[in-house]
């Protein structure tokens, strides 16, 4: 997760530089901030995805096992 946080900080710095040189209303400035937002969304998504526990992993590998049967009401 640290790597993506570093990428976000790098993109923020780049966006600030672009906006300072090209102007805050330029398309380059908007594109630079869009890149920051995309990285932030990716980081948020990665935080939401929880790792599978050992039973879930086992059932992924062995869906026919008795432990992995699903019963519907």
BELLIN-V614883 format. One record per helix or strand of 3 or more residues. SS is the DSSP state (hx for helix, st for strand). FROM is the first residue (numbers start at 1). LEN is the number of residues. If there is no record, write none. Layout:
BEGIN
ss & from & len
SS & FROM & LEN
SS & FROM & LEN
END
This chain:
BEGIN
ss & from & len
hx & 2 & 21
hx & 27 & 22
hx & 54 & 8
hx & 66 & 3
END
